[in-house]
């Protein structure tokens, strides 16, 4: 029996929410570093 589009969308949304929760929990409990680079355009606009 094929699933409806609404059922597919709901399941995908649930998976996305679960992945987001897992990622946030991992970021809260683990040490990590962030590296940033700066680039200057010809008109002196800086972009990080």
N, CA, C and O atoms as CSV, one atom per row, in Angstrom:
chain,resi,resn,atom,element,x,y,z
A,1,UNK,N,N,0.841,-1.176,0.000
A,1,UNK,CA,C,0.000,0.000,0.000
A,1,UNK,C,C,0.887,1.240,0.000
A,1,UNK,O,O,1.674,1.419,0.929
A,2,UNK,N,N,0.788,2.089,-0.995
A,2,UNK,CA,C,1.643,3.279,-1.065
A,2,UNK,C,C,1.279,4.292,0.029
A,2,UNK,O,O,0.117,4.441,0.409
A,3,UNK,N,N,2.302,4.968,0.512
A,3,UNK,CA,C,2.080,5.991,1.522
A,3,UNK,C,C,1.649,7.292,0.865
A,3,UNK,O,O,2.027,7.578,-0.271
A,4,UNK,N,N,0.865,8.068,1.575
A,4,UNK,CA,C,0.439,9.351,1.027
A,4,UNK,C,C,1.586,10.356,1.117
A,4,UNK,O,O,2.551,10.155,1.854
A,5,UNK,N,N,1.464,11.415,0.370
A,5,UNK,CA,C,2.476,12.474,0.388
A,5,UNK,C,C,2.554,13.093,1.778
A,5,UNK,O,O,3.642,13.432,2.244
A,6,UNK,N,N,1.412,13.243,2.444
A,6,UNK,CA,C,1.411,13.815,3.793
A,6,UNK,C,C,2.176,12.933,4.771
A,6,UNK,O,O,2.914,13.435,5.619
A,7,UNK,N,N,2.004,11.640,4.656
A,7,UNK,CA,C,2.719,10.711,5.538
A,7,UNK,C,C,4.221,10.796,5.285
A,7,UNK,O,O,5.009,10.824,6.230
A,8,UNK,N,N,4.615,10.837,4.025
A,8,UNK,CA,C,6.035,10.969,3.684
A,8,UNK,C,C,6.605,12.256,4.259
A,8,UNK,O,O,7.675,12.248,4.868
A,9,UNK,N,N,5.897,13.358,4.069
A,9,UNK,CA,C,6.365,14.656,4.566
A,9,UNK,C,C,6.484,14.655,6.081
A,9,UNK,O,O,7.451,15.181,6.632
A,10,UNK,N,N,5.509,14.072,6.751
A,10,UNK,CA,C,5.532,14.026,8.215
A,10,UNK,C,C,6.728,13.217,8.697
A,10,UNK,O,O,7.417,13.628,9.630
A,11,UNK,N,N,6.980,12.074,8.072
A,11,UNK,CA,C,8.112,11.232,8.483
A,11,UNK,C,C,9.443,11.926,8.238
A,11,UNK,O,O,10.356,11.830,9.059
A,12,UNK,N,N,9.558,12.613,7.132
A,12,UNK,CA,C,10.786,13.357,6.833
A,12,UNK,C,C,10.984,14.461,7.863
A,12,UNK,O,O,12.096,14.654,8.356
A,13,UNK,N,N,9.925,15.183,8.192
A,13,UNK,CA,C,10.013,16.235,9.204
A,13,UNK,C,C,10.433,15.664,10.559
A,13,UNK,O,O,11.230,16.279,11.268
A,14,UNK,N,N,9.907,14.504,10.920
A,14,UNK,CA,C,10.275,13.860,12.185
A,14,UNK,C,C,11.747,13.459,12.189
A,14,UNK,O,O,12.425,13.602,13.206
A,15,UNK,N,N,12.245,12.958,11.059
A,15,UNK,CA,C,13.653,12.583,10.972
A,15,UNK,C,C,14.544,13.816,11.092
A,15,UNK,O,O,15.566,13.781,11.777
A,16,UNK,N,N,14.164,14.892,10.435
A,16,UNK,CA,C,14.941,16.130,10.495
A,16,UNK,C,C,14.996,16.644,11.931
A,16,UNK,O,O,16.057,17.041,12.412
A,17,UNK,N,N,13.869,16.636,12.604
A,17,UNK,CA,C,13.816,17.100,13.988
A,17,UNK,C,C,14.703,16.234,14.886
A,17,UNK,O,O,15.410,16.756,15.748
A,18,UNK,N,N,14.667,14.930,14.691
A,18,UNK,CA,C,15.491,14.015,15.487
A,18,UNK,C,C,16.972,14.273,15.252
A,18,UNK,O,O,17.750,14.303,16.206
A,19,UNK,N,N,17.370,14.459,14.017
A,19,UNK,CA,C,18.769,14.728,13.692
A,19,UNK,C,C,19.210,16.050,14.317
A,19,UNK,O,O,20.316,16.153,14.846
A,20,UNK,N,N,18.355,17.045,14.254
A,20,UNK,CA,C,18.690,18.344,14.846
A,20,UNK,C,C,18.883,18.222,16.360
A,20,UNK,O,O,19.829,18.789,16.906
A,21,UNK,N,N,18.011,17.502,17.031
A,21,UNK,CA,C,18.133,17.295,18.474
A,21,UNK,C,C,19.438,16.575,18.798
A,21,UNK,O,O,20.144,16.967,19.727
A,22,UNK,N,N,19.765,15.532,18.045
A,22,UNK,CA,C,21.007,14.795,18.277
A,22,UNK,C,C,22.233,15.690,18.083
A,22,UNK,O,O,23.176,15.637,18.872
A,23,UNK,N,N,22.216,16.505,17.039
A,23,UNK,CA,C,23.345,17.397,16.762
A,23,UNK,C,C,23.524,18.416,17.877
A,23,UNK,O,O,24.645,18.646,18.330
A,24,UNK,N,N,22.444,19.023,18.321
A,24,UNK,CA,C,22.524,20.015,19.392
A,24,UNK,C,C,23.077,19.378,20.662
A,24,UNK,O,O,23.916,19.977,21.336
A,25,UNK,N,N,22.624,18.184,20.994
A,25,UNK,CA,C,23.123,17.495,22.193
A,25,UNK,C,C,24.618,17.189,22.070
A,25,UNK,O,O,25.359,17.342,23.040
A,26,UNK,N,N,25.055,16.770,20.916
A,26,UNK,CA,C,26.482,16.486,20.724
A,26,UNK,C,C,27.311,17.753,20.828
A,26,UNK,O,O,28.401,17.735,21.401
A,27,UNK,N,N,26.810,18.851,20.283
A,27,UNK,CA,C,27.546,20.115,20.358
A,27,UNK,C,C,27.606,20.644,21.789
A,27,UNK,O,O,28.570,21.313,22.161
A,28,UNK,N,N,26.602,20.356,22.581
A,28,UNK,CA,C,26.595,20.798,23.981
A,28,UNK,C,C,27.590,20.028,24.834
A,28,UNK,O,O,28.126,20.574,25.798
A,29,UNK,N,N,27.845,18.777,24.498
A,29,UNK,CA,C,28.651,17.918,25.368
A,29,UNK,C,C,30.074,17.690,24.882
A,29,UNK,O,O,30.868,17.080,25.600
A,30,UNK,N,N,30.415,18.146,23.721
A,30,UNK,CA,C,31.752,17.903,23.187
A,30,UNK,C,C,32.505,19.200,22.984
A,30,UNK,O,O,31.917,20.247,22.711
A,31,UNK,N,N,33.807,19.112,23.122
A,31,UNK,CA,C,34.652,20.268,22.849
A,31,UNK,C,C,34.931,20.320,21.357
A,31,UNK,O,O,35.174,19.298,20.715
A,32,UNK,N,N,34.892,21.516,20.827
A,32,UNK,CA,C,35.173,21.694,19.406
A,32,UNK,C,C,35.718,23.089,19.197
A,32,UNK,O,O,35.585,23.949,20.067
A,33,UNK,N,N,36.316,23.314,18.073
A,33,UNK,CA,C,36.848,24.633,17.757
A,33,UNK,C,C,36.261,25.101,16.429
A,33,UNK,O,O,35.814,24.309,15.599
A,34,UNK,N,N,36.280,26.399,16.269
A,34,UNK,CA,C,35.761,27.003,15.046
A,34,UNK,C,C,36.896,27.790,14.413
A,34,UNK,O,O,37.593,28.545,15.090
A,35,UNK,N,N,37.072,27.614,13.149
A,35,UNK,CA,C,38.095,28.345,12.423
A,35,UNK,C,C,37.414,29.322,11.484
A,35,UNK,O,O,36.490,28.962,10.755
A,36,UNK,N,N,37.880,30.559,11.510
A,36,UNK,CA,C,37.296,31.582,10.643
A,36,UNK,C,C,38.405,32.216,9.815
A,36,UNK,O,O,39.507,32.457,10.307
A,37,UNK,N,N,38.102,32.476,8.578
A,37,UNK,CA,C,39.021,33.172,7.693
A,37,UNK,C,C,38.361,34.464,7.232
A,37,UNK,O,O,37.140,34.545,7.100
A,38,UNK,N,N,39.185,35.459,6.994
A,38,UNK,CA,C,38.671,36.733,6.498
A,38,UNK,C,C,39.201,36.957,5.091
A,38,UNK,O,O,40.372,36.698,4.813
A,39,UNK,N,N,38.352,37.430,4.220
A,39,UNK,CA,C,38.735,37.725,2.850
A,39,UNK,C,C,38.291,39.144,2.549
A,39,UNK,O,O,37.157,39.520,2.848
A,40,UNK,N,N,39.178,39.935,1.957
A,40,UNK,CA,C,38.842,41.312,1.592
A,40,UNK,C,C,38.685,41.428,0.088
A,40,UNK,O,O,39.566,41.043,-0.681
A,41,UNK,N,N,37.541,41.969,-0.315
A,41,UNK,CA,C,37.305,42.234,-1.732
A,41,UNK,C,C,38.034,43.505,-2.143
A,41,UNK,O,O,38.573,44.217,-1.294
A,42,UNK,N,N,38.054,43.788,-3.418
A,42,UNK,CA,C,38.753,44.967,-3.925
A,42,UNK,C,C,38.192,46.268,-3.354
A,42,UNK,O,O,38.926,47.242,-3.186
A,43,UNK,N,N,36.905,46.283,-3.058
A,43,UNK,CA,C,36.303,47.516,-2.518
A,43,UNK,C,C,36.391,47.572,-0.992
A,43,UNK,O,O,35.640,48.311,-0.354
A,44,UNK,N,N,37.301,46.796,-0.407
A,44,UNK,CA,C,37.581,46.762,1.026
A,44,UNK,C,C,36.475,46.168,1.867
A,44,UNK,O,O,36.473,46.348,3.085
A,45,UNK,N,N,35.537,45.467,1.263
A,45,UNK,CA,C,34.505,44.784,2.031
A,45,UNK,C,C,35.079,43.474,2.566
A,45,UNK,O,O,35.584,42.650,1.804
A,46,UNK,N,N,34.997,43.293,3.875
A,46,UNK,CA,C,35.535,42.081,4.506
A,46,UNK,C,C,34.430,41.041,4.648
A,46,UNK,O,O,33.295,41.365,5.000
A,47,UNK,N,N,34.777,39.795,4.372
A,47,UNK,CA,C,33.841,38.692,4.499
A,47,UNK,C,C,34.480,37.639,5.378
A,47,UNK,O,O,35.627,37.250,5.159
A,48,UNK,N,N,33.735,37.173,6.379
A,48,UNK,CA,C,34.246,36.108,7.247
A,48,UNK,C,C,33.781,34.769,6.752
A,48,UNK,O,O,34.107,33.743,7.350
